[in-house]
């Protein structure tokens, strides 16, 4: 029946699949589960719904758990097993599904014309009040298993096969998340029935990696029955000790099939290619959740996810992956460690909830997570120093960026984010009708302290830290000061002159923090600089042979070490979600699509045609699209009120 879903306790689906995702990393033959606390799903729950029946009706309950269905009427109650058709007479009836499962989260599917599982059901875990059930639009049929995500699969043939180093190298058109399939075509090469155990497939994001048998991240022996290797990131696959005529090679690309809702073409072919590669990068990193990268780490990181929310609104416009990612990251109360163990990543989670709400108007989701926003902020308040600054505890990771900065004591960039979070709490509580003036009071007090301790009048900038006495200035805190509207107009002008446009201040080298710097520069009207940075920085990766965008890129680094990171020969992720931000910049600032109301229904389109001879762009707005065309003479903007998949 339409609008029938598998149901579960809200958040359990996300916690279960997040645990599977964060335990999926494999590196050079060993597993590497994520090093932060893994949240558990509930193993015993009840689902409840009361009906006023006008006539007799029947229903059947399916579940992955053990348990029973309890039908309660005024004259008594009766238990039924799962999988059995249940018929109930007219009148008031309460249906309760009691389910327990050790291996996974308990879930249920109620099939019937009148009594069926939809979003109106409530769940309880025997310790908290009833709450609305969790559902997912992908699980609507009784034969499905919500503990198993069903990926779309596409067969991809190599575009080139060559013999090199005594083996066979297969090259695919672009990077994929795929199960490489290898089948023997000769008896002297390993096949599914051979006793030869030596066949190995080395999968790399680059040709260098696939051919480096010692340092390659992924090496597999194909399954003897299916001839498939485990799904992994692959652009090149190398099979040693084999010839091209001996073996058949293909790849089965596995992905979540998000409909195409955005497109971009202009007269600048480099920008077109940057959009295309950024989109492919982002789609590879968008599965059940937003991931950091598809080779390393394949984990759910809050900072990476925060930037993905911005790209998502302008590319996929899929609110559900936002929700799943936010629920997976936050976990359950009580809060005992920072998200991903990183202090700033806890703060980005708070900011991410607000961005999601403003993008999609999803007030029910905000209402669901608001208590966890409050408890996270209370957790942060438990680690304030005598000046009211947020400081790390033992084993807290103070990240901000891969950059050399003075992290002694309370770090200014962290305080900027913490202040932005108090603003966020004020906005969210107001949206829920629970205005709390204390939030803005804490914001104003913290801003006063930041200005008192970190603003250096002589340098005309915010310093990293005051405790060490070094008075060191980097871009990071100053970028946040402008981006989150903390700096006054006078301070902003000084920051732009003394920091942002000062070549003596070390440049940003990660796409991650380039996102914040370029967003800030767009907000301050430096569009020409940003467009040139996109062409040169992301275009520089293309010039180095990139088919997806990288975790880090230093244009000055020699080619022979361009894949090095973390002291590892191939440690750099060559497909990283935080590198897809050109989509956001081109769509919002250059195509000029800016949302003026919650939910994406109200917007303005103010393209900067001065930078283009022509362009043709389609972008998602609420449930529709906006089509923006410039032919060099005439600008046309057309909105469709309904969703079109391109």
C-alpha positions as CSV (number, residue, x, y, z in Angstrom):
1,X,0.0,0.0,0.0
2,X,1.2,3.5,-0.8
3,X,3.0,5.3,2.2
4,X,3.7,2.0,3.9
5,X,7.2,1.8,5.3
6,X,9.5,-0.4,7.3
7,X,9.6,1.3,10.8
8,X,12.1,1.3,13.6
9,X,13.1,3.4,16.6
10,X,14.2,6.8,15.2
11,X,18.0,6.9,14.8
12,X,18.6,3.1,15.1
13,X,18.7,2.6,11.3
14,X,21.4,5.3,11.0
15,X,23.4,4.1,14.0
16,X,23.5,0.5,12.7
17,X,24.5,1.4,9.1
18,X,27.0,4.0,10.4
19,X,28.7,1.3,12.4
20,X,28.9,-0.9,9.4
21,X,30.2,2.0,7.3
22,X,32.8,3.1,9.9
23,X,34.0,-0.5,10.2
24,X,34.4,-1.0,6.5
25,X,37.9,0.5,6.0
26,X,40.5,-1.9,4.8
27,X,44.1,-1.0,4.3
28,X,46.8,-3.3,2.9
29,X,45.2,-6.5,4.2
30,X,43.9,-5.4,7.6
31,X,40.7,-3.8,8.8
32,X,40.7,-0.4,10.4
33,X,37.5,0.4,12.3
34,X,37.0,4.0,13.2
35,X,38.7,5.0,16.4
36,X,35.8,6.9,18.0
37,X,33.0,5.6,20.2
38,X,30.5,3.5,18.3
39,X,26.9,4.1,19.2
40,X,24.7,1.1,19.7
41,X,21.2,0.7,18.4
42,X,18.4,-0.5,20.6
43,X,17.8,-4.2,20.6
44,X,14.3,-4.2,22.2
45,X,11.5,-1.8,21.1
46,X,7.8,-1.5,20.8
47,X,5.8,0.1,18.0
48,X,2.2,1.3,18.8
49,X,-0.8,2.7,16.9
50,X,-4.5,3.0,17.9
51,X,-7.2,2.8,15.3
52,X,-11.0,3.5,15.2
53,X,-12.1,0.9,12.7
54,X,-15.4,1.3,10.8
55,X,-15.4,-2.3,9.5
56,X,-13.5,-5.5,9.8
57,X,-10.0,-5.5,8.4
58,X,-6.9,-7.7,8.3
59,X,-3.2,-7.1,8.5
60,X,0.1,-9.0,8.7
61,X,3.3,-8.0,10.6
62,X,6.7,-8.8,9.2
63,X,9.9,-8.3,11.2
64,X,13.6,-9.1,11.4
65,X,13.2,-9.7,15.1
66,X,11.7,-12.1,17.5
67,X,8.5,-11.0,19.3
68,X,4.8,-10.8,18.9
69,X,1.8,-8.6,18.0
70,X,-0.5,-7.5,20.8
71,X,-4.0,-6.6,19.8
72,X,-5.8,-4.7,22.7
73,X,-9.5,-4.0,22.9
74,X,-11.8,-2.9,25.7
75,X,-12.8,-6.6,26.4
76,X,-9.2,-7.9,26.5
77,X,-6.1,-8.5,24.5
78,X,-4.6,-11.3,22.4
79,X,-1.1,-12.1,21.1
80,X,-0.2,-13.1,17.6
81,X,3.1,-14.3,15.9
82,X,4.8,-12.3,13.2
83,X,4.0,-13.4,9.7
84,X,0.4,-14.5,10.4
85,X,-2.7,-12.7,9.0
86,X,-4.6,-11.0,11.8
87,X,-8.3,-10.0,11.4
88,X,-9.9,-7.5,13.8
89,X,-13.5,-6.4,14.1
90,X,-14.8,-2.8,14.0
91,X,-14.2,-0.5,16.9
92,X,-11.3,0.9,18.8
93,X,-8.2,-1.2,18.8
94,X,-4.6,-0.7,19.9
95,X,-1.9,-2.5,18.0
96,X,1.4,-3.1,19.7
97,X,4.4,-4.8,18.1
98,X,7.0,-6.0,20.6
99,X,10.3,-6.8,18.9
100,X,13.8,-7.8,20.0
101,X,16.9,-8.5,18.0
102,X,20.5,-9.1,19.1
103,X,22.2,-8.9,15.7
104,X,20.6,-5.7,14.3
105,X,18.0,-3.0,15.1
106,X,14.5,-4.3,15.4
107,X,12.2,-3.2,12.6
108,X,8.7,-4.1,11.4
109,X,6.5,-3.9,8.3
110,X,2.7,-3.9,8.7
111,X,0.9,-4.8,5.6
112,X,-2.8,-4.1,5.3
113,X,-5.4,-1.9,3.7
114,X,-6.3,0.1,6.8
115,X,-3.8,-1.0,9.4
116,X,-0.3,-0.5,7.9
117,X,3.0,0.9,9.0
118,X,3.4,4.6,8.2
119,X,4.8,7.7,9.8
120,X,1.9,8.0,12.2
121,X,3.1,5.0,14.3
122,X,5.0,5.6,17.6
123,X,8.0,3.8,19.0
124,X,9.3,3.3,22.5
125,X,12.3,1.6,24.0
126,X,10.7,1.0,27.5
127,X,12.7,3.9,29.0
128,X,11.5,7.0,27.2
129,X,8.1,8.4,26.1
130,X,6.7,7.4,22.8
131,X,8.3,9.1,19.8
132,X,7.5,9.1,16.0
133,X,9.0,6.1,14.3
134,X,11.9,6.2,11.9
135,X,11.4,5.4,8.2
136,X,13.4,5.6,5.0
137,X,12.0,6.2,1.5
138,X,14.1,3.3,0.2
139,X,12.4,0.6,2.4
140,X,8.7,0.3,1.5
141,X,8.2,-3.3,0.5
142,X,7.6,-6.3,2.8
143,X,10.3,-8.5,1.2
144,X,13.1,-6.0,1.9
145,X,15.6,-6.1,4.8
146,X,16.4,-2.6,6.2
147,X,19.6,-3.9,7.6
148,X,20.9,-4.4,4.1
149,X,21.2,-1.4,1.8
150,X,20.4,-2.2,-1.8
151,X,22.9,-0.3,-4.0
152,X,22.3,0.3,-7.7
153,X,24.9,-1.6,-9.8
154,X,26.3,-0.8,-13.3
155,X,28.8,-2.9,-15.3
156,X,31.8,-0.9,-16.5
157,X,34.3,-2.2,-19.0
158,X,38.0,-1.0,-19.0
159,X,38.8,1.7,-21.5
160,X,42.3,0.3,-21.8
161,X,44.1,-3.0,-21.1
162,X,47.8,-3.2,-21.3
163,X,50.6,-5.6,-20.4
164,X,53.2,-4.1,-18.1
165,X,55.6,-5.4,-15.4
166,X,54.8,-9.0,-16.3
167,X,51.0,-8.5,-15.7
168,X,47.8,-6.9,-16.9
169,X,46.8,-3.4,-16.1
170,X,43.1,-2.4,-16.6
171,X,42.2,1.3,-16.7
172,X,38.7,2.5,-16.2
173,X,37.3,5.7,-17.6
174,X,37.1,7.3,-14.2
175,X,37.3,6.4,-10.5
176,X,34.6,4.0,-9.3
177,X,33.4,2.3,-6.1
178,X,33.2,-1.1,-7.7
179,X,33.7,-4.8,-7.3
180,X,36.4,-5.8,-9.8
181,X,35.5,-9.0,-11.7
182,X,38.2,-11.2,-13.0
183,X,37.5,-14.4,-15.1
184,X,40.1,-16.7,-16.6
185,X,40.0,-17.3,-20.4
186,X,42.8,-19.9,-20.4
187,X,43.5,-22.9,-18.2
188,X,47.0,-21.7,-17.4
189,X,45.6,-18.5,-15.7
190,X,43.7,-18.7,-12.5
191,X,39.9,-19.2,-12.8
192,X,37.1,-20.1,-10.4
193,X,38.0,-23.8,-10.5
194,X,41.8,-23.6,-10.5
195,X,43.9,-24.7,-7.6
196,X,46.2,-21.8,-8.1
197,X,46.0,-19.5,-5.1
198,X,48.4,-16.9,-6.4
199,X,46.0,-14.6,-8.4
200,X,45.8,-11.2,-6.9
201,X,44.2,-8.0,-8.1
202,X,45.8,-4.7,-7.0
203,X,43.3,-1.8,-7.1
204,X,44.5,1.8,-7.1
205,X,43.1,5.3,-7.4
206,X,46.2,6.0,-9.6
207,X,48.3,3.9,-12.0
208,X,51.3,4.4,-9.7
209,X,49.4,2.9,-6.8
210,X,48.0,-0.1,-8.7
211,X,51.5,-1.0,-9.9
212,X,53.2,-0.6,-6.5
213,X,52.6,-4.1,-5.1
214,X,54.2,-3.1,-1.7
215,X,52.3,0.1,-1.0
216,X,49.0,-0.3,-2.9
217,X,46.1,0.0,-0.4
218,X,43.9,-2.7,-1.9
219,X,44.9,-6.2,-3.0
220,X,42.4,-8.9,-3.3
221,X,42.0,-12.5,-4.3
222,X,38.7,-12.8,-6.3
223,X,35.9,-14.9,-4.8
224,X,36.3,-18.4,-6.3
225,X,32.6,-18.6,-7.0
226,X,31.6,-15.1,-8.2
227,X,35.1,-14.1,-9.5
228,X,34.5,-10.7,-7.8
229,X,36.8,-8.8,-5.4
230,X,35.3,-6.8,-2.6
231,X,33.9,-3.4,-3.5
232,X,36.5,-0.7,-3.2
233,X,37.8,2.5,-4.8
234,X,39.3,1.7,-8.2
235,X,40.6,3.5,-11.3
236,X,43.3,1.0,-12.2
237,X,43.4,-2.7,-11.5
238,X,46.7,-4.7,-12.0
239,X,46.9,-8.5,-12.1
240,X,50.5,-9.8,-11.9
241,X,51.8,-12.9,-13.7
242,X,49.1,-12.8,-16.4
243,X,48.6,-11.9,-20.0
244,X,45.8,-9.8,-21.6
245,X,44.4,-12.7,-23.6
246,X,44.3,-14.9,-20.5
247,X,41.7,-12.9,-18.5
248,X,38.4,-11.0,-18.7
249,X,38.2,-7.9,-16.5
250,X,35.3,-5.7,-15.7
251,X,34.0,-3.7,-12.8
252,X,30.6,-3.6,-11.2
253,X,30.1,0.0,-10.0
254,X,27.9,0.2,-6.9
255,X,26.2,3.5,-5.9
256,X,23.1,5.2,-4.6
257,X,21.2,6.4,-7.6
258,X,20.4,10.1,-6.7
259,X,18.5,11.6,-9.6
260,X,20.3,14.3,-11.6
261,X,18.8,17.6,-10.8
262,X,21.5,20.1,-11.7
263,X,23.6,20.9,-14.7
264,X,26.1,23.5,-15.7
265,X,27.7,24.5,-19.0
266,X,29.4,27.7,-20.0
267,X,31.9,29.0,-22.6
268,X,34.8,28.1,-20.3
269,X,35.6,24.4,-20.9
270,X,37.9,24.2,-17.9
271,X,35.0,25.4,-15.6
272,X,32.7,22.8,-17.3
273,X,35.2,20.1,-16.5
274,X,35.6,21.3,-13.0
275,X,31.9,21.1,-12.4
276,X,31.7,17.6,-14.0
277,X,34.6,16.2,-11.9
278,X,33.3,17.8,-8.8
279,X,29.9,16.3,-9.3
280,X,31.4,12.8,-9.9
281,X,33.5,13.2,-6.8
282,X,30.5,14.2,-4.7
283,X,28.3,11.4,-6.0
284,X,31.0,8.8,-5.2
285,X,31.2,10.2,-1.6
286,X,27.4,10.3,-1.3
287,X,26.0,6.9,-0.3
288,X,23.9,6.0,2.7
289,X,25.8,8.9,4.3
290,X,28.2,11.6,3.2
291,X,31.7,10.1,3.4
292,X,35.0,11.8,3.5
293,X,36.6,9.6,0.7
294,X,35.9,6.3,-1.0
295,X,39.4,4.8,-0.5
296,X,40.5,6.5,2.7
297,X,38.8,6.6,5.1
298,X,35.3,5.7,4.0
299,X,34.2,7.1,7.4
300,X,31.5,9.6,8.4
301,X,33.3,12.8,9.5
302,X,31.4,15.8,10.7
303,X,33.6,18.5,9.1
304,X,33.4,16.8,5.7
305,X,29.6,16.4,6.1
306,X,29.1,20.0,7.0
307,X,30.5,21.1,3.6
308,X,28.6,18.4,1.9
309,X,25.3,19.9,3.1
310,X,26.1,23.1,1.1
311,X,26.9,21.2,-2.1
312,X,23.9,18.9,-1.6
313,X,21.5,21.8,-1.7
314,X,22.7,23.0,-5.0
315,X,23.3,19.6,-6.7
316,X,21.2,16.6,-5.4
317,X,18.8,18.6,-3.1
318,X,18.3,15.4,-1.1
319,X,17.3,16.1,2.5
320,X,17.3,12.5,3.6
321,X,21.0,12.0,3.2
322,X,21.5,15.1,5.4
323,X,19.2,13.6,8.0
324,X,20.9,10.2,8.0
325,X,24.3,11.7,8.3
326,X,23.4,14.1,11.1
327,X,21.7,11.2,13.1
328,X,24.7,8.9,12.5
329,X,27.2,11.5,13.6
330,X,25.5,12.6,16.8
331,X,24.6,9.2,18.3
332,X,22.8,8.9,21.6
333,X,22.9,10.8,24.9
334,X,24.8,11.0,27.2
335,X,27.5,12.9,25.3
336,X,30.9,11.6,26.5
337,X,33.3,12.4,23.7
338,X,33.4,14.9,20.9
339,X,32.0,13.8,17.5
340,X,34.8,12.0,15.7
341,X,36.9,13.0,18.8
342,X,37.3,16.4,17.2
343,X,36.1,19.5,19.1
344,X,35.5,21.6,16.1
345,X,33.5,18.7,14.5
346,X,31.1,18.8,17.4
347,X,30.5,22.5,16.7
348,X,30.1,21.9,12.9
349,X,27.3,19.3,13.8
350,X,25.4,22.1,15.5
351,X,25.9,24.4,12.6
352,X,24.9,21.7,10.2
353,X,21.5,21.2,11.8
354,X,20.6,24.9,11.1
355,X,21.8,24.7,7.5
356,X,19.7,21.6,6.9
357,X,16.7,23.3,8.4
358,X,17.1,26.5,6.3
359,X,17.6,24.4,3.2
360,X,14.6,22.1,3.5
361,X,12.4,23.6,6.2
362,X,12.4,20.3,8.0
363,X,11.0,21.4,11.4
364,X,10.0,17.9,12.5
365,X,13.6,16.7,12.2
366,X,14.9,19.8,14.0
367,X,12.4,19.0,16.8
368,X,13.7,15.5,17.0
369,X,17.4,16.5,17.3
370,X,17.0,19.7,19.3
371,X,17.4,17.9,22.7
372,X,20.7,16.5,21.4
373,X,21.8,20.0,20.3
374,X,21.2,21.2,23.8
375,X,23.0,18.3,25.5
376,X,26.0,18.8,23.1
377,X,26.2,22.5,24.0
378,X,26.0,21.6,27.7
379,X,28.8,19.1,27.2
380,X,30.9,21.8,25.6
381,X,30.2,24.2,28.5
382,X,31.6,21.6,30.8
383,X,35.1,22.3,29.3
384,X,35.3,26.1,29.5
385,X,38.4,27.8,31.0
386,X,38.4,30.7,33.4
387,X,37.9,33.1,30.5
388,X,34.9,31.3,29.2
389,X,36.8,29.8,26.2
390,X,36.2,26.3,25.0
391,X,39.4,24.2,25.5
392,X,40.3,20.6,24.7
393,X,40.5,17.9,27.2
394,X,43.0,15.0,27.2
395,X,42.6,13.0,24.0
396,X,40.4,15.7,22.3
397,X,41.6,16.5,18.8
398,X,41.8,20.2,18.0
399,X,41.9,20.1,14.2
400,X,40.6,23.2,12.3
401,X,42.9,22.3,9.3
402,X,46.1,20.6,8.2
403,X,48.1,23.7,8.8
404,X,50.9,25.1,11.0
405,X,49.2,27.2,13.7
406,X,49.7,28.0,17.3
407,X,47.3,25.7,19.2
408,X,48.6,26.5,22.7
409,X,45.7,26.8,25.1
410,X,42.3,28.1,23.8
411,X,42.4,28.4,20.0
412,X,40.7,31.4,18.5
413,X,39.2,29.6,15.6
414,X,37.4,27.2,18.0
415,X,35.9,30.2,19.9
416,X,34.7,31.6,16.6
417,X,32.8,28.4,15.9
418,X,31.5,28.1,19.4
419,X,30.1,31.7,19.2
420,X,28.4,30.8,15.9
421,X,26.9,27.8,17.6
422,X,25.2,30.0,20.3
423,X,23.7,32.0,17.4
424,X,22.5,28.8,15.9
425,X,20.9,27.7,19.1
426,X,19.0,31.0,19.3
427,X,17.7,30.6,15.7
428,X,16.7,27.0,16.1
429,X,14.9,27.5,19.4
430,X,13.0,30.5,17.9
431,X,12.0,28.3,14.9
432,X,10.6,25.8,17.4
433,X,8.7,28.5,19.3
434,X,11.0,28.1,22.3
435,X,13.0,31.4,22.2
436,X,15.8,31.4,24.8
437,X,17.4,34.8,25.3
438,X,20.2,33.2,27.2
439,X,21.7,31.9,23.9
440,X,22.3,35.4,22.5
441,X,23.5,36.6,25.9
442,X,26.2,33.8,25.8
443,X,27.0,34.7,22.3
444,X,27.5,38.4,23.1
445,X,29.6,37.6,26.1
446,X,31.9,35.2,24.2
447,X,32.3,37.7,21.4
448,X,33.5,40.3,23.9
449,X,36.0,37.9,25.3
450,X,37.3,36.9,21.8
451,X,37.8,40.5,20.9
452,X,39.5,41.3,24.2
453,X,42.0,38.3,24.2
454,X,42.6,37.6,20.5
455,X,42.3,40.9,18.5
456,X,45.7,42.3,17.8
457,X,45.4,46.0,17.0
458,X,48.9,46.3,15.7
459,X,48.6,43.3,13.4
460,X,45.0,44.2,12.4
461,X,44.0,40.6,12.8
462,X,42.9,37.9,15.2
463,X,45.8,35.8,16.6
464,X,45.7,32.0,16.9
465,X,46.3,31.9,20.7
466,X,47.3,34.3,23.4
467,X,48.6,31.8,26.0
468,X,51.9,31.2,24.3
469,X,52.7,34.8,23.8
470,X,53.7,34.2,20.1
471,X,50.9,36.4,18.7
472,X,50.8,34.2,15.6
473,X,48.4,35.0,12.8
474,X,47.0,32.5,10.3
475,X,44.1,32.8,8.0
476,X,41.7,30.4,9.8
477,X,40.3,32.4,12.7
478,X,40.2,35.5,10.6
479,X,38.2,33.7,7.9
480,X,35.7,32.5,10.5
481,X,35.5,36.0,11.9
482,X,34.2,37.3,8.6
483,X,32.3,34.2,7.5
484,X,30.2,34.1,10.7
485,X,29.8,37.9,10.8
486,X,31.7,38.2,14.1
487,X,34.2,40.9,12.9
488,X,33.0,44.5,12.7
489,X,33.2,46.3,9.4
490,X,36.5,48.0,10.5
491,X,38.0,44.7,11.6
492,X,36.8,43.0,8.4
493,X,38.6,45.6,6.2
494,X,41.8,45.1,8.2
495,X,41.6,41.3,8.0
496,X,41.1,41.4,4.3
497,X,44.2,43.7,3.9
498,X,46.5,42.3,6.6
499,X,45.7,38.6,6.3
500,X,43.6,37.4,3.4
501,X,45.4,39.5,0.7
502,X,48.8,39.3,2.4
503,X,51.1,36.8,0.7
504,X,53.2,36.6,3.8
505,X,50.4,34.8,5.6
506,X,50.7,31.1,4.6
507,X,48.2,30.1,2.0
508,X,45.5,27.5,2.5
509,X,46.5,24.1,0.9
510,X,43.5,21.9,1.6
511,X,40.2,22.0,-0.4
512,X,38.6,21.7,3.0
513,X,39.6,25.1,4.3
514,X,39.6,26.6,0.8
515,X,35.8,26.1,1.1
516,X,35.6,28.5,4.0
517,X,38.1,31.1,2.6
518,X,36.4,31.2,-0.8
519,X,32.9,31.4,0.7
520,X,34.1,34.3,2.8
521,X,35.7,36.0,-0.3
522,X,32.4,35.5,-2.2
523,X,30.5,37.1,0.6
524,X,32.9,40.1,0.6
525,X,32.6,40.6,-3.2
526,X,35.9,39.2,-4.3
527,X,34.3,37.1,-7.1
528,X,37.0,37.5,-9.7
529,X,39.6,36.2,-7.3
530,X,37.4,33.2,-6.4
531,X,36.8,32.3,-10.0
532,X,40.5,32.4,-10.8
533,X,41.2,30.3,-7.7
534,X,38.7,27.7,-8.9
535,X,40.3,27.6,-12.4
536,X,43.8,27.5,-11.0
537,X,43.5,25.3,-7.9
538,X,40.9,22.7,-9.0
539,X,42.1,23.1,-12.6
540,X,45.6,22.4,-11.3
541,X,44.4,19.0,-10.1
542,X,43.0,18.4,-13.6
543,X,46.3,19.3,-15.1
544,X,47.9,16.7,-12.9
545,X,45.5,14.0,-14.3
546,X,42.8,14.1,-11.7
547,X,39.5,12.5,-12.6
548,X,38.1,13.1,-9.1
549,X,39.2,15.9,-6.7
550,X,41.7,15.3,-4.0
551,X,41.9,15.5,-0.2
552,X,44.8,17.9,-0.4
553,X,46.6,19.7,-3.3
554,X,49.7,21.8,-3.1
555,X,50.5,23.2,-6.6
556,X,54.1,23.5,-5.6
557,X,54.5,19.8,-4.7
558,X,56.5,17.8,-7.2
559,X,54.6,15.3,-9.3
560,X,56.5,12.3,-7.9
561,X,55.2,13.0,-4.4
562,X,51.7,14.3,-5.4
563,X,49.9,11.2,-3.9
564,X,51.9,11.3,-0.6
565,X,50.1,12.3,2.7
566,X,50.5,11.3,6.4
567,X,53.9,10.0,5.6
568,X,52.3,7.3,3.4
569,X,53.2,6.8,-0.3
570,X,49.5,6.7,-1.3
571,X,48.0,8.1,1.9
572,X,46.2,11.0,0.1
573,X,42.6,10.4,-0.8
574,X,42.1,11.1,-4.5
575,X,38.3,11.3,-4.2
576,X,37.3,13.5,-1.3
577,X,33.9,15.0,-0.6
578,X,35.3,18.3,0.7
579,X,36.9,18.9,-2.7
580,X,33.5,19.2,-4.5
581,X,32.8,22.8,-3.3
582,X,33.2,24.5,-6.8
583,X,29.6,23.4,-7.4
584,X,28.4,25.4,-4.5
585,X,30.4,28.5,-5.5
586,X,29.4,28.4,-9.1
587,X,25.8,27.8,-8.3
588,X,25.3,30.3,-5.5
589,X,27.6,33.1,-6.3
590,X,28.2,33.1,-10.1
591,X,24.8,31.7,-11.2
592,X,23.4,33.9,-8.4
593,X,20.9,31.5,-6.9
594,X,20.4,32.6,-3.3
595,X,17.6,31.4,-1.0
596,X,15.8,34.0,0.9
597,X,13.4,31.9,2.9
598,X,13.4,28.6,4.8
599,X,12.8,25.5,2.7
600,X,14.1,26.7,-0.6
601,X,10.8,28.0,-1.9
602,X,11.8,31.7,-1.8
603,X,14.9,32.7,-3.7
604,X,16.5,35.3,-6.0
605,X,18.5,34.7,-9.1
606,X,21.2,37.3,-9.8
607,X,23.8,35.9,-12.2
608,X,27.1,37.5,-12.7
609,X,27.1,37.5,-16.5
610,X,30.2,39.7,-16.6
611,X,32.3,36.6,-16.1
612,X,30.9,34.6,-18.9
613,X,30.2,34.8,-22.7
614,X,27.4,32.3,-22.2
615,X,26.1,29.7,-19.8
616,X,23.2,27.3,-19.4
617,X,22.5,26.1,-15.9
618,X,19.7,24.2,-14.1
619,X,19.6,24.1,-10.3
620,X,17.1,22.6,-7.8
621,X,14.7,24.8,-5.9
622,X,12.4,23.1,-3.4
623,X,10.5,20.5,-5.4
624,X,11.2,22.3,-8.7
625,X,14.1,23.6,-10.8
626,X,15.3,27.0,-12.0
627,X,16.8,27.2,-15.5
628,X,19.2,30.1,-16.1
629,X,20.5,30.8,-19.6
630,X,22.8,33.6,-20.8
631,X,23.7,33.8,-24.5
632,X,25.8,36.9,-24.2
633,X,22.9,39.3,-25.0
634,X,19.8,38.1,-23.2
635,X,19.3,36.5,-19.8
636,X,16.4,34.0,-19.3
637,X,15.3,32.6,-16.0
638,X,12.6,30.0,-15.9
639,X,11.2,28.2,-12.9
640,X,9.4,24.8,-12.9
641,X,7.1,24.2,-10.0
642,X,7.6,20.5,-10.1
643,X,10.7,18.3,-9.9
644,X,12.4,17.3,-13.2
645,X,15.1,14.7,-13.2
646,X,17.6,15.7,-15.9
